[in-house]
């Protein structure tokens, strides 16, 4: 049983189901600001649920400092040295590390629940497939939270594209 806050009787905090269509829609209309929020909040939810893990801040701050700030400086200040752009590479590498860890965590949630892990983690490193595994992560994490809470969350976008929702 769960109370209205998504906490079960044993005190385990559950995450909020966020269907893929909703994450994509809100990310587009906010110029990707929602996606940043999404990445932050799911890390926080997973950390609370598991009792360990990386915080949303730890996952996003290196990306922001490594990618967003150096690129903004290069655009708005022509005196910033060219080598400073290499800092962005570190931010991109960090995001790959965070995504790798996230995909493993989602797979582990499924394993612990006695279900087949839905994500092929190595797809992260293949252009094109990295987008697919990212979309699958959004769908399957939402599905996991909805099943844990015993609620039905429909995701017509993912459910109509077998590559995104299939876990045979």
C-alpha positions as CSV (number, residue, x, y, z in Angstrom):
1,X,0.0,0.0,0.0
2,X,1.1,3.5,-0.7
3,X,0.0,6.8,0.7
4,X,-0.7,9.9,-1.4
5,X,3.0,11.0,-1.4
6,X,4.1,7.8,-3.2
7,X,5.7,6.4,0.0
8,X,4.9,2.7,0.7
9,X,4.2,1.3,4.1
10,X,7.8,0.3,4.6
11,X,8.9,3.9,4.0
12,X,10.4,3.4,0.5
13,X,9.9,6.5,-1.6
14,X,8.7,5.9,-5.1
15,X,9.3,8.0,-8.2
16,X,6.6,9.6,-10.3
17,X,5.7,7.9,-13.6
18,X,6.5,10.3,-16.4
19,X,5.4,8.9,-19.8
20,X,7.7,9.4,-22.8
21,X,5.3,11.5,-24.7
22,X,5.0,13.9,-21.8
23,X,8.8,14.2,-21.3
24,X,9.3,14.9,-25.0
25,X,6.5,17.4,-25.3
26,X,7.5,19.4,-22.2
27,X,11.2,19.3,-23.2
28,X,10.4,20.7,-26.6
29,X,8.0,23.5,-25.4
30,X,10.5,24.6,-22.7
31,X,13.6,24.5,-24.9
32,X,15.0,21.5,-23.1
33,X,14.7,23.1,-19.6
34,X,12.2,20.4,-18.6
35,X,14.6,17.7,-19.7
36,X,17.2,19.1,-17.3
37,X,14.6,19.0,-14.6
38,X,13.6,15.5,-15.6
39,X,17.3,14.3,-15.4
40,X,17.7,15.9,-12.0
41,X,14.5,14.6,-10.4
42,X,14.8,11.0,-11.6
43,X,18.3,10.8,-10.1
44,X,16.9,12.1,-6.8
45,X,14.0,9.7,-6.9
46,X,16.2,6.7,-7.6
47,X,18.6,7.7,-4.8
48,X,15.7,8.0,-2.3
49,X,14.2,4.7,-3.5
50,X,17.4,2.7,-3.5
51,X,18.8,4.4,-0.4
52,X,22.1,5.2,-2.3
53,X,23.2,6.6,-5.6
54,X,24.2,9.8,-7.2
55,X,22.2,12.9,-6.6
56,X,20.7,14.9,-9.4
57,X,23.1,17.7,-8.7
58,X,26.1,15.5,-8.9
59,X,24.9,14.2,-12.3
60,X,24.0,17.5,-13.8
61,X,26.4,20.1,-12.4
62,X,29.5,18.8,-14.2
63,X,27.6,18.8,-17.4
64,X,26.4,22.4,-16.9
65,X,29.9,23.6,-15.8
66,X,31.6,21.6,-18.5
67,X,29.4,22.2,-21.5
68,X,26.9,25.0,-21.0
69,X,29.2,27.6,-19.4
70,X,32.3,27.2,-21.6
71,X,30.1,27.4,-24.8
72,X,28.3,30.5,-23.5
73,X,31.6,32.1,-22.7
74,X,33.0,31.4,-26.2
75,X,29.9,32.9,-27.8
76,X,29.7,36.0,-25.6
77,X,33.3,36.7,-25.0
78,X,35.7,36.5,-27.9
79,X,38.7,36.8,-25.6
80,X,38.1,33.3,-24.0
81,X,41.0,31.1,-25.1
82,X,40.2,28.5,-27.6
83,X,41.5,25.6,-25.4
84,X,38.7,26.4,-23.0
85,X,36.3,24.7,-25.4
86,X,38.0,21.4,-24.6
87,X,36.4,21.6,-21.1
88,X,33.2,20.9,-22.9
89,X,34.5,17.5,-23.9
90,X,34.8,16.6,-20.2
91,X,31.2,17.6,-19.7
92,X,30.1,15.3,-22.6
93,X,32.1,12.4,-21.2
94,X,30.5,13.0,-17.8
95,X,27.0,12.7,-19.3
96,X,28.0,9.4,-20.9
97,X,29.2,8.1,-17.5
98,X,25.9,9.3,-15.8
99,X,23.8,7.7,-18.6
100,X,25.7,4.4,-18.3
101,X,25.1,4.3,-14.6
102,X,21.4,5.3,-15.0
103,X,20.8,2.6,-17.5
104,X,22.4,0.0,-15.3
105,X,20.3,1.2,-12.3
106,X,17.0,0.9,-14.3
107,X,18.0,-2.6,-15.4
108,X,18.8,-3.5,-11.8
109,X,15.3,-2.3,-10.7
110,X,13.8,-4.7,-13.2
111,X,16.1,-7.5,-12.1
112,X,15.2,-7.0,-8.5
113,X,11.5,-7.1,-9.4
114,X,12.0,-10.4,-11.2
115,X,11.5,-8.9,-14.6
116,X,13.7,-8.9,-17.7
117,X,16.0,-5.8,-17.8
118,X,14.7,-3.6,-20.7
119,X,17.8,-1.6,-21.6
120,X,20.8,-2.6,-23.7
121,X,23.4,-0.4,-22.0
122,X,26.1,-0.6,-24.7
123,X,23.7,1.1,-27.2
124,X,24.7,4.3,-25.4
125,X,27.9,4.2,-27.4
126,X,26.4,3.7,-30.9
127,X,25.2,6.9,-32.7
128,X,21.4,6.5,-33.3
129,X,21.0,3.7,-30.9
130,X,22.0,6.0,-28.0
131,X,18.8,8.0,-28.7
132,X,16.7,4.8,-28.8
133,X,18.1,3.5,-25.4
134,X,17.6,7.0,-23.9
135,X,13.9,7.0,-25.0
136,X,13.5,3.4,-23.8
137,X,14.9,4.5,-20.4
138,X,12.3,7.2,-20.0
139,X,9.5,4.8,-21.0
140,X,10.7,1.9,-18.8
141,X,11.4,3.9,-15.7
142,X,7.9,5.4,-16.0
143,X,6.5,2.0,-16.4
144,X,8.4,0.7,-13.4
145,X,7.1,3.4,-11.1
146,X,3.5,3.0,-12.3
147,X,3.6,-0.7,-11.8
148,X,5.1,-0.3,-8.3
149,X,2.3,2.1,-7.4
150,X,-0.4,0.0,-9.0
151,X,-1.5,2.8,-11.3
152,X,-2.1,2.8,-15.1
153,X,-0.1,5.4,-17.0
154,X,-0.7,5.3,-20.7
155,X,2.1,6.2,-23.1
156,X,0.7,6.1,-26.6
157,X,3.9,7.2,-28.2
158,X,6.1,4.4,-26.8
159,X,3.3,1.8,-26.9
160,X,2.8,2.3,-30.6
161,X,6.5,2.0,-31.4
162,X,7.7,-1.6,-30.5
163,X,11.4,-0.5,-30.6
164,X,10.7,1.8,-27.7
165,X,8.4,-0.3,-25.6
166,X,9.1,-3.9,-26.4
167,X,10.8,-6.0,-23.7
168,X,10.3,-9.5,-25.0
